[in-house]
Amino acid sequence: MTEREEHRIIYLEPGCCSEAGEDRHWCQDDAWEACDECGTKSVKYIIASEHEALVKALKDLVHAARHQPIGMQVMNRARDVLARVVSPAERECK
């Protein structure tokens, strides 16, 4: 990774595991196990450009699948994924 490149994905430690009054730690690898006490896992963040590319790819898939027999199943699955990863405003397939 060059000095100017950003991490595409980072992980933030579970909030319950950070020390009181301290910021949560982050790492480019998922370095944390789920919390022993409550089961909370680390939080995965992706860089906005990766998110936008994923949303575009899913929208393209939904659009292409609209008029194909098996396409309705694919379209419904893609919409389910979109519902989990994007805001309602971004979800509009045009």
C-alpha positions as CSV (number, residue, x, y, z in Angstrom):
1,M,0.0,0.0,0.0
2,T,1.4,3.3,-1.0
3,E,1.4,6.4,1.3
4,R,-1.6,7.9,-0.6
5,E,-3.8,4.8,-0.7
6,E,-6.7,4.4,1.8
7,H,-7.7,1.2,3.4
8,R,-10.6,-0.1,1.5
9,I,-12.0,-1.9,4.6
10,I,-11.4,-1.3,8.3
11,Y,-12.8,-2.9,11.4
12,L,-13.7,-1.1,14.7
13,E,-13.4,-2.9,17.9
14,P,-16.7,-3.8,19.8
15,G,-17.8,-0.8,21.7
16,C,-18.3,-2.8,24.9
17,C,-14.6,-3.8,24.8
18,S,-13.0,-0.3,24.8
19,E,-11.8,1.2,28.0
20,A,-14.1,3.9,29.5
21,G,-13.2,7.3,28.2
22,E,-11.0,6.0,25.4
23,D,-11.6,6.0,21.7
24,R,-12.3,2.6,20.1
25,H,-9.4,1.0,18.2
26,W,-9.5,0.1,14.5
27,C,-7.5,-2.3,12.3
28,Q,-7.4,-3.2,8.6
29,D,-8.0,-6.8,9.6
30,D,-10.8,-8.2,11.8
31,A,-8.5,-8.6,14.8
32,W,-11.2,-8.9,17.5
33,E,-13.2,-11.9,18.7
34,A,-16.8,-11.4,19.7
35,C,-17.1,-10.1,23.2
36,D,-17.1,-12.9,25.8
37,E,-19.8,-11.2,27.9
38,C,-22.3,-9.9,25.3
39,G,-21.3,-11.4,22.0
40,T,-20.9,-8.1,20.2
41,K,-18.6,-8.4,17.1
42,S,-16.4,-5.8,15.5
43,V,-17.9,-3.3,13.1
44,K,-16.9,-3.5,9.4
45,Y,-16.5,-0.2,7.5
46,I,-15.9,0.1,3.8
47,I,-14.6,3.1,1.9
48,A,-17.4,5.1,0.3
49,S,-16.2,4.4,-3.3
50,E,-16.4,0.6,-2.6
51,H,-19.9,1.1,-1.2
52,E,-21.0,3.1,-4.2
53,A,-19.6,0.5,-6.6
54,L,-21.5,-2.3,-4.8
55,V,-24.8,-0.3,-4.9
56,K,-24.3,0.4,-8.6
57,A,-23.6,-3.3,-9.4
58,L,-26.7,-4.4,-7.5
59,K,-28.9,-1.8,-9.2
60,D,-27.5,-2.9,-12.6
61,L,-28.3,-6.5,-11.7
62,V,-31.9,-5.7,-10.6
63,H,-32.4,-3.7,-13.8
64,A,-31.0,-6.5,-16.0
65,A,-33.0,-9.2,-14.3
66,R,-36.4,-7.5,-14.6
67,H,-37.3,-9.1,-17.9
68,Q,-35.8,-12.6,-17.6
69,P,-37.7,-15.6,-16.3
70,I,-35.2,-16.5,-13.6
71,G,-34.4,-12.9,-13.2
72,M,-37.2,-12.3,-10.7
73,Q,-35.5,-14.5,-8.2
74,V,-32.2,-12.8,-8.8
75,M,-33.9,-9.4,-8.6
76,N,-35.6,-10.2,-5.3
77,R,-32.3,-11.4,-3.8
78,A,-30.5,-8.3,-5.0
79,R,-33.2,-6.1,-3.5
80,D,-32.8,-7.9,-0.1
81,V,-29.0,-7.2,-0.2
82,L,-29.7,-3.6,-1.2
83,A,-32.0,-3.2,1.8
84,R,-29.3,-4.3,4.1
85,V,-26.5,-2.1,2.7
86,V,-28.0,1.2,1.6
87,S,-30.3,3.9,2.8
88,P,-33.9,4.1,1.4
89,A,-33.0,7.0,-0.8
90,E,-30.1,5.1,-2.4
91,R,-32.3,2.0,-2.9
92,E,-34.3,3.5,-5.8
93,C,-33.6,1.4,-9.0
94,K,-34.0,3.7,-12.0
